[in-house]
Amino acid sequence: MTASPSASLSFDAPSDAFLDRVRDHVRALPESGIVEVMNYGRNRPGMIPLWAGEGDVPTPAFICEAAAKALHGGETFYTWQRGIPELRDALARYHAELYGVPVDPSRYFVTGSGMQAIHIAVAMALGAGDEMILPTPAWPNAAAAAQKAGAVPVEVPLAYGPDGFTLDIDRIAAAVTPRTRALFINTPANPTGFVATHDDLKALLALARAKGLWIIADEIYGRFYYDDAERAPSFHDVMAPDDHVLFVQTFSKNWAMTGWRIGWIEAPPALGQVIENLVQYSTSGVAAFMQRGAIAALEEGEPFVKEQIARARLGRDLVADTLLATGKVDLVKPKGAFYLFFGIAGESDVRKLGLKLVDEANVGLAPGTAFGAGGEGFLRLCFARGAHQLDEAAQRLARWIAGRA
């Protein structure tokens, strides 16, 4: 009897036989230090998970209902690669009201997440061997996007002092080489809460102009700003129409839509066909019914956004004040985003510390080493959650800190 082909197959080949054929720059992509802690503690009973960059409020019903109506109404076919016209119009109106820029729907392109927006911006600005300067500590996905394109992320540490993290323009200028093609600027910043001033933004623009660089502007947390203003300073406030700035954005944070995976790019209309091509050859567009939900978010969601910002401010103060009262933490209240980035006296190995806090405090935090240069000795805590849960987490951490004495 002849063995069937499937019976003769072996799936026991050494893993190197497969990995050796993977491109070096892809194989070198780092594992996420955030996901490591999440996987370690995700199923613990009573765990308070503050490791991820999202809140605990589900997407509001009015957004879900708009998407469901479109879904049940048959909007399930291929759609516009740049985004449905109604959503691009809504994005233009939103930006005009928030930033005072002219209404121009041709500047906005819908993407399948903020992460895809970053990948598209990187694909336009960088190629193999090019360099992208990235102030750090920083969300690791930005550096990984450059690596995935075969480019080199160049980490430039933020300065740190009594006022928290600040931008050192001289350090950034010194990092520019003939291979530099872009600056990736996240403000307000994940994980540090750093917020660039208008002077910072002007200095970065001057550097980009002088060196012929792109700026990839990640202003995703721009609404989460705690200096009694509607939003944080933006490149929109200081740029000229001919500046080479690509804005990457998402619906995830403002409107509690992290699981939807929908975002947008704002870019000069001259890049429209290039961006459309990059969408077409990756995801072929965002589902139309999801875009209907996004329109509802923009047009009806302002009260919800303001409620989330107020909630985050309360959470920031609640946790920060409790931790500062221990006298054992290095912490400056952030001006933006929704993270505390802090150190605990005597604890330098924060990767091990993150795992230890899962075991001993039942609180999940992300280690600062997951965020690149300058993250050593720090932990990230997301405070975009309810006061009751944050108070319990803060008390657990304070008890753990006190118990080490």
Secondary structure, DSSP 8 states (H G I E B T S, - for coil): ----HHHH------HHHHHTTS-HHHHT----HHHHHHHHHTT-TT-EE--SS--S----HHHHHHHHHHHHTT--S---TT--HHHHHHHHHHHHHHH-----GGGEEEESSHHHHHHHHHHHH--TT-EEEEEES--HHHHHHHHHTT-EEEEEE-EEETTEEE--HHHHHHH--TTEEEEEEESS-TTT-----HHHHHHHHHHHHHHT-EEEEE-TTTT-B-SSSSS---GGGT--TTS-EEEEEESTTTTT-GGG--EEEE--GGGHHHHHHHHHTTTS---HHHHHHHHHHHHH-HHHHHHHHHHHHHHHHHHHHHHHTTT-EE----SBSSEEEEEETT---HHHHHHHHHHHH-EE-EEGGGG-TT-TT-EEEE--S-HHHHHHHHHHHHHHHHHT-
